[in-house]
Amino acid sequence: MDYFPLFAQLNNRPCLVVGAGHIAARKIDLLLRAGACVTVIALKTSPAIAQLAKEQKLTLIEKAFMQDDVEGFMLVVSATDNTETNQSVAAAANARHIFVNVVDNPHLCSFILPAIIDRSPLVVAFSSGGAAPVLARLLRAKIESVIPPAYGRLAQLAEKFRTAVKQRIHAPEQRRIFWETIFQGTVAEQVYAGNEQQAEQQLLAVLDKHENAATVGEVYLIGAGPGAADLLTFRALRLMQQADVIVYDHLVSPEILDLARRDSEKIYVGKQRQNHSLPQDSINRLLADLAKTGKRVVRLKGGDPFIFGRGGEEIETLMQEGIAFQVVPGITAASGCASYAGIPLTHRDHAQSCTFVTGHLKDNSINLNWTQLAAPNQTIVVYMGSMGLEKICQSLIAHGSPPDLPIALVQQGTTASQRVFTGTLATMPARMADEKISPPTLIIIGTVVGLHNSLNWFKVTEENRAEQLT
């Protein structure tokens, strides 16, 4: 990010605004609402700002700006239509390490004034970094519609009881769970309805319950889908936002991890072929141990946790330990990658069935029912099969599949790094021999692959791929 977001305490702090037109008036209004002690320097003054000075809400100095004028101020805003003045203000502030904002000149700014949604004490602010301020204002209007003014009253309620809750619930994780219960339950609904007194009574009742409750954790087994972050389910996103710990493997993209709660602990457990950061038994044990400490744990797995994801093995341990858990299905790689590659898994003219198999077993061998897989009029999807591509093609041909049967390998499907390689059982091993393949990959075999060229709707440009890789 180009600008680090932060909230500054400006109450009774000296701030300077250079300029006194209608644009400056908007900035002055924001600073005054934050309690700042505002000084305005300008040759000409608008009636509105002159009235504020008369009411002694700010200090007005009618003169030309001089570089020494920035001395003693915490931050400076330049809102004039004079380029030389704006440049002079920025240079003077930067030389003295004072934060400066020059309206509509991002290259002169050391801080940006964001679009603001004020539900004090709850404040939402966001910025385009000066790239598209109009877009930021349009987004503010959209977000304002889903954050009613009553959220401010809810925040005031939390502020009133914050100390009492901290004194009675000592564990930070349990306090977080308590407040999530308050903000998402009947207490919040009472506040929205204007019934603050009933809300306070219900909050105290919930506090009594949480103070005396035993610490109980939970595990959420979540399918992260094939790669694209916007293919997550709503439930997956909600649970990721409330989890204390995220346990993930290499199939989970950085974009998906970014959607988890910012302060959650992230634990990488690997799960790459022949390079496991933790063996499966240790992962099972880790999930149980974390939950026993009272944490809410997300086990984030690529695709769907119950399709070659070993989700069944993990919940067996949780059930044996008596630990509560939820399973959130995800879009499996077969469905996601095939859809984005323009390859239907079934088609009445090509395939009346579809079989999912894994490209390696526990001993890293490929020992499949080749006779069944070589039968016509079906689609075969091979997970984790790129290392065994040559063996797969040879075995299918040996058991009766035609050498010219189409085959596709999809790399990093559904993302901006997606690549689709097509060929036949006879030609594919040689074609892929010199290619550098980045996991995850998926192999699709069957005559449906022949539809790829005509149904290939998801276009990845080289610019998008380069941006994704960086």
C-alpha positions in Angstrom: 0.0 0.0 0.0 1.2 3.5 -0.8 -0.2 5.1 2.4 -0.2 3.6 5.9 -3.7 4.1 7.4 -3.9 5.5 10.9 -6.2 7.7 13.1 -4.6 10.8 14.6 -5.6 12.4 17.9 -6.0 16.1 17.0 -8.0 17.3 20.0 -6.4 20.6 21.2 -3.5 20.1 18.7 -2.4 23.0 16.5 -3.2 22.5 12.8 -2.6 24.9 9.9 -4.8 25.4 6.8 -3.4 27.6 4.0 -6.3 28.9 1.9 -9.8 30.0 2.8 -12.0 29.0 -0.2 -14.8 26.5 -0.3 -12.4 23.5 -0.6 -10.5 24.8 2.4 -13.8 25.1 4.3 -14.5 21.4 4.0 -11.0 20.5 5.4 -11.4 23.1 8.2 -14.8 21.6 9.1 -13.3 18.1 9.5 -10.4 19.4 11.6 -12.8 21.3 13.9 -15.0 18.3 14.3 -11.9 16.4 15.5 -11.3 19.1 18.1 -8.2 20.6 16.5 -7.0 24.1 17.2 -7.1 25.5 13.6 -5.2 28.4 12.2 -6.0 29.7 8.7 -3.6 31.7 6.6 -5.1 33.3 3.4 -5.1 36.5 1.4 -8.8 36.3 0.8 -11.4 34.7 3.1 -14.8 33.2 2.3 -17.8 34.5 4.4 -18.2 31.1 6.1 -14.6 31.0 7.3 -14.8 34.6 8.4 -17.8 33.8 10.5 -16.0 30.9 12.2 -13.2 33.3 13.1 -15.7 35.8 14.5 -17.1 33.0 16.6 -13.6 32.3 17.8 -13.7 28.7 16.5 -10.4 29.3 14.6 -7.6 31.8 14.2 -7.6 33.7 10.9 -4.5 35.4 9.6 -5.0 37.4 6.4 -1.6 37.5 4.7 0.6 35.7 2.1 2.0 32.4 3.2 5.7 32.3 4.3 7.6 29.1 4.9 8.3 29.9 8.6 4.5 29.9 9.1 4.4 26.1 9.5 6.5 26.2 12.6 4.8 24.7 15.7 2.0 22.9 13.8 1.3 19.2 14.0 0.0 19.0 10.5 -0.6 21.3 7.6 -3.2 21.4 4.8 -2.7 23.5 1.7 -6.0 24.2 -0.2 -5.2 27.1 -2.5 -5.5 27.3 -6.3 -2.0 28.7 -6.6 0.6 26.1 -7.7 3.6 28.0 -6.3 2.0 28.5 -2.9 1.1 24.8 -2.7 4.6 23.7 -3.6 6.0 26.2 -1.0 3.8 24.8 1.7 4.7 21.2 0.9 8.4 22.1 0.8 8.3 24.0 4.2 6.4 21.2 6.0 8.5 18.4 4.6 11.7 20.2 5.6 10.5 20.3 9.2 9.1 16.7 9.1 5.5 18.0 9.5 2.7 16.0 7.9 1.3 17.9 4.9 -1.7 17.5 2.6 -2.0 19.5 -0.6 -5.5 19.2 -2.0 -5.7 17.4 -5.4 -1.9 17.0 -5.5 -1.0 13.6 -4.2 2.7 13.9 -5.3 3.0 16.8 -2.8 1.3 15.0 0.1 2.8 13.1 3.0 -0.7 12.2 4.2 -4.1 11.8 2.5 -7.4 12.9 3.9 -9.7 9.9 3.4 -13.4 9.6 2.7 -15.0 9.3 6.1 -18.2 7.7 7.5 -18.7 9.3 10.9 -20.7 7.2 13.4 -18.7 8.5 16.3 -17.1 7.0 18.3 -17.1 4.6 15.3 -15.4 6.1 12.3 -14.8 4.4 9.0 -12.2 5.9 6.6 -10.8 4.8 3.3 -8.8 6.2 0.5 -7.7 5.6 -3.1 -4.3 7.1 -2.2 -5.2 10.2 -4.3 -5.6 8.1 -7.4 -9.4 8.3 -7.7 -11.0 10.5 -4.9 -14.4 10.6 -6.7 -14.5 6.7 -6.7 -13.7 6.8 -3.0 -16.6 9.1 -2.4 -18.9 6.9 -4.4 -17.9 3.9 -2.4 -18.4 5.9 0.8 -22.0 6.4 -0.2 -22.5 2.7 -0.8 -21.0 1.8 2.6 -22.9 4.4 4.4 -26.2 2.7 3.4 -25.2 -0.5 5.2 -23.8 1.2 8.4 -26.8 2.9 10.1 -26.3 5.8 12.6 -27.3 3.4 15.4 -23.8 1.8 15.1 -22.5 4.9 16.8 -24.8 4.2 19.8 -23.6 0.6 19.8 -20.0 1.7 20.0 -20.9 4.1 22.9 -22.5 1.1 24.7 -19.3 -0.9 24.3 -17.2 2.1 25.5 -19.4 2.3 28.6 -18.9 -1.3 29.6 -15.4 -1.9 28.3 -13.6 -1.6 31.6 -16.1 -3.8 33.4 -15.8 -6.5 30.8 -12.0 -6.4 30.9 -12.1 -6.8 34.7 -14.4 -9.8 34.7 -13.2 -11.6 31.5 -9.4 -11.7 31.7 -8.5 -13.8 28.6 -8.4 -11.6 25.5 -9.8 -14.4 23.2 -12.8 -14.8 25.5 -13.4 -11.1 25.6 -13.4 -11.0 21.8 -16.0 -13.8 21.7 -18.1 -11.9 24.3 -18.1 -8.7 22.2 -18.9 -10.6 19.0 -21.9 -12.1 20.8 -23.0 -8.6 21.8 -22.5 -7.0 18.4 -24.3 -9.8 16.5 -27.1 -10.6 18.9 -30.2 -9.3 20.7 -28.2 -6.6 22.6 -27.3 -4.9 19.3 -30.9 -5.2 18.1 -32.1 -3.4 21.2 -29.7 -0.6 20.5 -30.9 -0.3 16.9 -34.5 -0.1 18.1 -33.5 2.7 20.5 -34.0 0.6 23.7 -30.6 1.4 25.3 -31.8 0.5 28.9 -32.9 -3.0 27.8 -29.7 -3.4 25.9 -27.6 -2.6 29.0 -29.6 -5.1 31.1 -29.1 -7.8 28.5 -25.4 -7.1 28.1 -24.9 -7.6 31.9 -26.8 -10.9 31.7 -24.6 -12.1 28.8 -21.5 -10.9 30.8 -22.6 -13.0 33.8 -22.9 -16.0 31.5 -19.5 -15.5 29.9 -17.7 -14.9 33.1 -18.8 -18.2 34.6 -18.5 -20.2 31.4 -15.7 -22.7 30.8 -13.3 -21.9 28.0 -14.3 -23.9 25.0 -12.7 -23.8 21.6 -14.0 -24.9 18.1 -12.5 -25.9 14.8 -13.9 -24.7 11.4 -12.8 -27.0 8.5 -13.1 -24.7 5.5 -12.7 -25.3 1.8 -10.8 -22.4 0.3 -11.8 -23.2 -3.2 -9.5 -23.6 -6.2 -7.6 -20.3 -5.8 -9.7 -17.2 -6.6 -10.6 -15.3 -3.4 -14.1 -14.3 -4.6 -15.1 -18.0 -4.9 -15.1 -18.3 -1.1 -18.6 -18.9 0.4 -20.2 -16.3 2.7 -19.9 -18.7 5.7 -16.2 -19.3 5.0 -15.5 -15.6 5.1 -17.5 -15.0 8.2 -15.8 -17.8 10.1 -12.3 -16.7 8.9 -13.1 -13.2 10.2 -13.8 -14.5 13.7 -11.1 -17.1 14.0 -8.2 -16.8 16.5 -5.9 -19.1 14.5 -5.6 -19.9 10.8 -4.0 -23.3 10.0 -3.3 -23.4 6.2 -1.3 -25.2 3.5 0.4 -24.2 0.3 -2.7 -24.5 -1.8 -4.3 -21.5 -0.1 -3.6 -18.3 -2.0 -2.2 -15.1 -0.3 -5.4 -13.3 -1.5 -7.5 -15.7 0.5 -5.3 -15.4 3.6 -5.7 -11.6 3.4 -9.4 -12.0 4.1 -8.7 -13.6 7.5 -8.9 -11.5 10.7 -5.8 -9.3 10.7 -4.6 -10.2 14.2 -5.2 -13.9 13.9 -2.3 -16.3 14.3 -1.3 -17.9 11.0 0.3 -21.3 11.1 1.6 -22.8 7.9 1.6 -26.7 7.8 2.9 -27.2 4.2 1.3 -30.3 2.6 3.4 -30.2 -0.6 4.3 -33.4 -2.3 7.3 -35.0 -0.6 7.8 -31.8 1.5 5.3 -31.8 4.4 5.9 -29.0 6.9 3.9 -31.2 9.3 2.8 -34.8 8.9 -0.9 -35.4 8.9 -1.0 -36.9 12.3 0.7 -33.8 13.7 -1.8 -31.5 12.0 -4.7 -33.5 13.5 -3.1 -33.2 16.9 -2.4 -29.4 16.4 -6.0 -28.6 15.6 -7.2 -30.5 18.8 -4.6 -28.9 21.0 -5.4 -25.4 19.8 -9.1 -25.8 20.4 -8.5 -27.2 23.9 -6.9 -23.8 24.8 -10.2 -22.1 24.0 -9.2 -20.8 20.5 -11.5 -20.8 17.5 -9.4 -22.5 14.8 -9.8 -22.4 11.0 -8.3 -25.2 9.1 -8.1 -23.7 5.6 -7.7 -26.2 2.8 -7.5 -25.7 -0.9 -10.6 -26.9 -2.8 -13.0 -28.8 -0.8 -11.9 -30.4 2.5 -13.6 -33.7 1.8 -12.2 -34.2 -1.7 -8.6 -35.4 -1.4 -8.2 -32.9 1.4 -8.0 -35.4 4.3 -10.8 -33.6 6.1 -12.2 -36.8 7.2 -9.0 -37.8 9.0 -8.9 -34.4 10.8 -12.4 -34.5 12.1 -12.0 -38.1 13.3 -9.4 -36.8 15.8 -11.7 -33.9 16.8 -14.6 -36.2 17.4 -12.4 -38.5 19.5 -11.4 -35.5 21.6 -14.9 -34.2 21.9 -14.1 -30.9 20.2 -16.9 -29.0 18.5 -16.3 -28.4 14.8 -18.0 -27.2 11.6 -17.3 -28.2 8.0 -17.7 -25.6 5.3 -17.6 -27.0 1.8 -15.6 -25.3 -0.9 -15.6 -25.3 -4.7 -13.5 -28.3 -5.5 -10.6 -27.8 -7.9 -12.2 -30.1 -10.5 -15.3 -27.9 -10.8 -13.5 -24.6 -10.5 -10.5 -25.3 -12.8 -12.6 -27.1 -15.4 -15.1 -24.2 -15.5 -12.4 -21.6 -15.9 -10.7 -23.6 -18.6 -13.9 -23.9 -20.6 -14.0 -27.7 -20.2 -17.4 -29.1 -19.1 -16.9 -32.2 -16.9 -19.9 -33.9 -18.4 -21.5 -33.4 -21.8 -24.2 -35.5 -23.5 -22.1 -35.9 -26.6 -18.9 -36.7 -24.9 -19.1 -37.9 -21.2 -21.9 -39.3 -19.2 -19.9 -39.7 -16.0 -16.9 -38.1 -14.3 -14.4 -39.7 -12.0 -12.1 -38.0 -9.5 -8.8 -39.7 -8.7 -5.6 -38.7 -6.9 -2.3 -38.9 -8.7 -0.4 -40.3 -5.7 -1.1 -42.5 -2.7 0.5 -42.7 0.7 3.6 -44.4 -0.7 3.8 -41.9 -3.6 2.9 -44.6 -6.1 0.2 -44.4 -8.8 -1.9 -47.5 -8.4 -5.3 -46.9 -9.9 -8.0 -49.0 -11.5 -6.7 -48.4 -15.0 -9.2 -50.7 -16.7 -12.1 -48.7 -15.3 -10.4 -45.4 -16.1 -9.8 -46.4 -19.7 -13.5 -46.9 -20.4 -14.9 -44.5 -23.0 -17.6 -41.8 -22.6 -16.3 -40.4 -19.3 -14.1 -37.7 -17.9 -11.2 -38.4 -15.6 -9.9 -35.7 -13.3 -6.6 -36.3 -11.6 -5.6 -34.4 -8.6 -1.9 -33.9 -7.7 -0.9 -35.8 -10.9 1.6 -33.5 -12.6 4.6 -35.5 -11.3 3.1 -38.7 -12.6 1.9 -37.4 -15.9 4.0 -39.7 -18.0 2.9 -42.8 -16.0 -0.7 -41.8 -16.2 -0.7 -41.4 -20.0 1.2 -44.7 -20.5 -1.0 -46.7 -18.2 -4.3 -45.4 -19.9 -3.0 -46.3 -23.3 -1.8 -49.7 -22.1 -5.3 -50.4 -20.8 -7.2 -49.5 -24.0 -7.5 -45.7 -24.1 -6.8 -44.3 -27.6 -3.5 -42.5 -27.9 -5.2 -39.4 -29.4 -7.5 -39.1 -26.4 -7.4 -35.3 -25.4 -5.9 -34.3 -22.1 -5.4 -31.0 -20.4 -3.3 -29.8 -17.5 -4.6 -26.7 -15.7 -2.1 -24.7 -13.6 -3.3 -22.4 -10.9 -6.8 -22.5 -12.2 -9.3 -19.6 -11.5 -6.5 -17.1 -10.8 -4.7 -14.5 -12.9 -1.8 -17.1 -13.2 -4.0 -19.7 -14.8 -2.4 -21.6 -17.7 -4.0 -24.4 -19.7 -1.9 -26.9 -21.6 -3.7 -29.4 -24.0 -2.5 -32.4 -26.0 -3.2 -36.1 -26.2 -2.2 -39.1 -24.2 0.5 -39.7 -26.7 1.9 -36.2 -27.0 1.4 -34.6 -23.6 4.4 -36.0 -21.7 6.8 -34.7 -24.3 5.1 -31.4 -24.5 5.3 -30.8 -20.8 8.8 -32.0 -20.4 10.4 -28.6 -20.7 7.6 -26.6 -19.1 8.1 -25.1 -15.6 4.8 -25.9 -13.8 3.8 -24.0 -10.6 1.3 -25.9 -8.4 -1.5 -26.4 -7.8 -2.3 -28.3 -11.0 -5.1 -30.5 -12.2 -5.3 -33.0 -15.1 -8.5 -33.5 -17.1 -8.7 -36.4 -19.5 -11.5 -37.1 -22.0 -13.0 -35.9 -25.3 -14.6 -33.0 -23.4 -11.1 -31.4 -23.5 -11.6 -30.9 -27.2 -14.2 -28.2 -26.3 -11.6 -26.0 -24.6 -10.7 -23.9 -27.7 -14.3 -23.0 -28.4 -15.5 -22.6 -24.8 -12.4 -20.9 -23.3 -14.1 -17.8 -21.8 -11.6 -16.9 -19.1 -8.9 -14.8 -20.7 -5.7 -14.2 -18.7 -3.5 -11.4 -20.1 0.2 -11.3 -19.7 -0.1 -8.0 -17.8 -2.6 -9.6 -15.3 -0.3 -12.6 -14.9 2.8 -10.4 -14.3 0.9 -8.4 -11.7 -0.2 -11.6 -9.9 3.3 -12.9 -9.9 4.7 -9.7 -8.3 
